[in-house]
Amino acid sequence: MDRKERTVLITAVINVLLILFKFWLSVVSGSIALRSSALHSLTDLAIGLFVLAGLYLSRRIRGSDPVRQGVGALENLIALIVSGAIFYVGIEIVIDVLAGTSAELRNLVPITLASLVTVAVAYVIARYKLYVGRQTGSPALIASGYHSQVDIYASIVVVVGLAGSALGLSKLDLAAAAIVAVMVFLSGFQIAASAIAALRQRRLLDLEGETGVTAPKHVNLRAVVPAGAFLIAGLFLVSGFYTVQPGETAVVRRFGAVVARTGPGLHYRWPAPVERVDVVASDQVRRIETPPTQMLTGDENLISVRASVHYTVQDPAAYLLNVADPEELVMETSIAAFRGVVAGESVDALLTVDKTEIEQKAMATAQAALDRNESGLRVSGVQLLESAPPREVAEAFRDVASAREDRNTFVNEATAYRNEVLPVARGDADRMRQSAQAYAAERLARASGEAASFVARQTAYSKAPEITRQRLYLEAVERSLNGVRKLIVDPATTPDTTDLWLPQPSSRRLQP
């Protein structure tokens, strides 16, 4: 391996480390431009590997016909496949740019400083190739060094984009990615054009002019620069398209002033920095949970309160412009609302029966505070998750609660006993009252009947005393001898000398 091949191999290894470093920075920061720069460095690595292969083949197959051996055709086909992969990478970058929204950029200041290292490494690679190329008289290394200088410009563009994003111009990251995409397309075009020309002329691939055969002319800058500028302008204009999903609302701002609100669908706005669009999920129900907070009740007791608050975006423009941290605002507003409501309630109400009313009062108080701040938020629900005494007095509160439960139990049992005894007592009283009334009515009726009977008998006696006396005698005998067997004997019969033979139900027996 001669010095030229060793130089290309060393720079290729450094390029691999540089690519991995750029990919790591893109993952940490979420920058599309950094990922695009890493992919551009990947194209520079591919060109360097092709140069290494060309140097190796030109050294090993001197004086022979590599095309006849099939080496040249295979290398050209591989170059075409690589150029297609490069174009695919460029298209992926363009799709990310046209989406108009990148991931939330993170750690911008340290990432921007770390990206300066990529500029320095790219500069070292380019200068090293140029130095060795001039020392060895290698057109390939010189041309490869000039090509590596393009990676320096790409890294500088990325650093500028990151610095602008750190200063608040978030769209500069997308603009840097678009510029790097143009450079990726140019690299892919260079490899594809060289491979097609080599296939047509049946010779070895010559990307950097190392072989003895006259290399095809490189890309005409007079044609490429306007085409690149036109492509960048087209990408800039096309980046104005944006989509809004169902349940979302887009707020369009022109130089900071709200000019439109758009609903679901495909829309267009002037690209940044003229107009900016922010999409807000207006139908999404957001939820926060307040931490356990000790509050003072109206009867001067401490209680720990924890609540869950659900809210939605009612005015997207006010939500974007008037609120820096919506979640923090809702949380602090909810805690303040609960403090005010708890201060007007007793501890018993908070621990037992009035939780629903307290939630409604807290929701109304929090909504009024959000409206005063013009936050554009609407509280849709408040749920009291915890209302408990502090840990130090929790045992005493449990004793009080147990006593209250015992009291309620005794009251309920007494109420049940009363409900059981009172109806029975009322029934017995009504029954005794009705029995007395019936007895009184019976005695009165009987006394009245007896009095009427006595009066009737007296009247009959006054008219026929003998008959009446006889009749009363017979009635008295009937009442006295009722149920007794009676024998009617002639008065002239002497009982001592007379035997009576009377039939009995079971036998006959002589009666004296």
Disulfide bonds with the S-S distance in Angstrom:
none
